[in-house]
Amino acid sequence: MPRLINPMTNPNGYLAAGGAVFAAAVMIINAVHHHGIIDPPVIVGAVGAVGALFARQLVTPVKDPKDGNGNPLTPKQ
């Protein structure tokens, strides 16, 4: 299974996407019901999504990284 769709190696990506979808859904529901668009659940969802993206950029969740040809990036010891 490719790394980008494997849930074991990309949990922060899924968390970021889920947070962004949640924030957008709450904003749309609030707009339809004539409430304020920006409220605490929207802020929490958006901050969570940004935090997950930040963690995704800093952490490489791969136990055995390989290059594009499938060769290990770190030599075997």
Secondary structure, DSSP 4 states (H G I P E B T S, - for coil): --TTT-TTT-HHHHHHHHHHHHHHHHHHHHHHTT--SS-HHHHHHHHHHHHHHHHHHH----SS-B-TTS-BSS---
